Amino acid sequence: MSAMSPAKKVFKDGLWTNTPIFVQVLGICSTLAVTNNLRNTLIMVLGVTFATAMGNLTLSLIKDFMPRKVRMIITVLIHSFYVIIIDILLRAYAPAISKQLGPYVGLIITNCILMGRAEAFAMSNKPWLSFLDGLANGLGYGWVLVSLALIREFFGFGSVLGFKVVGENFTPWTIMVMAPSAFFLVALALWAVNTYKAKAEAAKKGAK
């Protein structure tokens, strides 16, 4: 069996093997904050993915020219630049969503995934792989948030993307639109995914 190429390995790590929420346990705050609405979640996911991928690419390109003493400051400034672009575009083309998200768009800057991937990967790898790492980790973060948002919006509002998908007799689960539900769902998902991975790993070892 041929070895997996570096690009494929990086992408697989970000999407599944080393996903930010289930393995690195990064980006949990936004997971709790915005996942009661699928539309807002999709915007947040796109924003984080864009900022992480472009931030990684930029930092990898200039890493050899960055003085070590100010590396952290430069990293934050670069991420801030990309987040401001997202905020400006939302205000210009989707003002209603921008208003709903409120400060959460600006808080993408403080998302642990951005700084975590910059320090763990972009500072020691080539630009293309760094871009892929940022993209994969953004998408790995994204599929988890979208899954949670789909469940929470459906049971909390009886809708998907704001469109009602249940009958008049449906009683919304109020708990689903509150932060505690996100805690429980993330915990259950962590347990399920890591149990599955452990069993798959044990089966793989047993087959050798």
N, C-alpha and C positions, 0 to 999 in steps of 0.2 A: 504494500500500500504506500503510495507516494505521500511525502510529508505535506502538511497544509502550508500554503504560501503565507508569508508574514501578513499581507493585507487581509486575507481571509480569516486568519487567526485573530487579528485585531478586531475585525468586525464581529466575529462570533463571540469574543470576550465581552464586548460592549453590549451586544444584544441579549446574551444569555449566560455565558459561563461566569462573567464577572459583572453582571448588571448592577448599576448604581444603587438601586433600592434594595434588592434582595441579597446582594453580597457585600458591596461596599457600604451599604446603609447610609447613602448620601441623598440629599434632596427630599428628606422626609417632611420638612415644614410645608413646602408647597403641595406635597401629596395630601396633606390634611386640609390645606386652605382652599384649594380651588376645585377639588374633584366632585363637588356636588352639582356641577353643571358641565356637560360634555363640551359645549361650544367654547367656554372659557378655558377648559382644560386643553383643548386642541391648540388654542392660541398660545397658552403657556408652554406647551410642549414644543411648538415650532420656534418660539422665542429662545428657549433654553438650548435646543438643538443648534440653532443658528449661532448663538453666542458661544457655545462650547466648541463647535467645529471651527469657526472663524478665529476665535481666540487661540485655540491650539495651533492653528496654521500660522497665525501672525507671530506668536511667541516662539515657535520652532524656527521661523525664518530669522528672527533677530536675537535668539538666545546667546549666540557667541559674542554679541556686542553689548550685552546688558551687564553693567557692574553688579556684582553680587549683593552689595549693600542696599541697592534700591530695586532689586528684582521684584519684590513683593508689590511695591508701589506701582511699578510699570505694568505688572500683571493685572492689577485692579483697574488701572487706567485703560488698558486695552479692552478688557471685558466691559467696562463702563461705556466705552465708545460704541460697541456693538449693541449694547442694551438700549442706549439712547436712540440709535437708529430704529430699533424695534418700536420704542415708545412713540417716536415721531410719526412713523408709518401708521401705527394704530390710531393715534389722535387725528391723523389726516383722513384715513380711509375707513376706519371703523370706530368712530367716536363713542358709540353706545357700549361696545365691548370694552373699550379703553376705560370708560367710566365705571363699568361693572368690576373690572379687575382692580381698579384703583391703584394702590401702592404696590401691588404684587408684581407688576411689570418691572418697576424700578428695583424691586428686591431680587430680581434674577441675578443681579450683580453679587448678592451675598449667597447665592446657591452654592452649596459645598461642591457640587459636581464640577463647576467651572474651575475653581481653584484646585480641586483634587486632581483633575485630569491634567491641568497645566503642570503641576508639580510632579505628578507620578509618571507622566508620559511625554508631554510636549517638550519639556526641558532636556530630554535625553534622546529624542528620536527625530527622524527626518520629517520635513514638512508634510509630505503626502500621507505618511502613516499617522502623523499627529492629527491631520484633518480627518482621516478615517476614524481614528479613535474618538475624537470629539463627536463626529456624526453618529457613530455606533452607540456611544454612551447616551447621547441625547435621545436616540430612538429607543434604546433599552429602557431609559427612564420613561419615555413616552408611552410605550405599549402598556406599561403597568398603570400609569395614570389614566389612560383612556379606558382601560378595563374597569378600574375602580369607579370612574365617572359614569360609565354606562350603567353600572349596577346602582349607584347612588341616585342618579337622576331618574332612572326607571322606577325604583321603589319609593323614592322621596317625592317625586312630582307626577309619576305616571307618564313621563314623556321621554323622548330621545331627541337631542338637538332642539329642544323647545317645542317639538310637535307631539301632541297627545297621541299615545298609542294604546291606551286602555279605555274601557267603558266608563260610564258615569258612576257605576257601582263601586269602582275602585276606591279604596281608602288609603291615602298616602301614608307611608311610614315616616313620621316626623323625625325619628332618630336618624334616618338616612341623610338628611340635609344638615345634620349637626356634626361637629368635629369628632365626637366619640365614635361614630360609626366608621370613620376613616381609620381610627386607631385599631379597631377590631378587625376590619377588613384587611389592613396591611399585615397585622399579626397573623391572621389566618393564611394569607397568601404566602408570607414568609415561611410558615410551617409547612404548607403544602409543597411549595417549590423546593425547599431544602430537603424535605423527606423524599421527594421524587428523585432529586439529584443523588442523594445518599444511596437509594436503592439501585439506581442506574449504575453508579460507580461500583457498588458491591457485586452486581450482576456481571459487570465488565471484568472485574478481577476474578470472579469465579469461572468465567469462560476461558481464561488464559491457561 
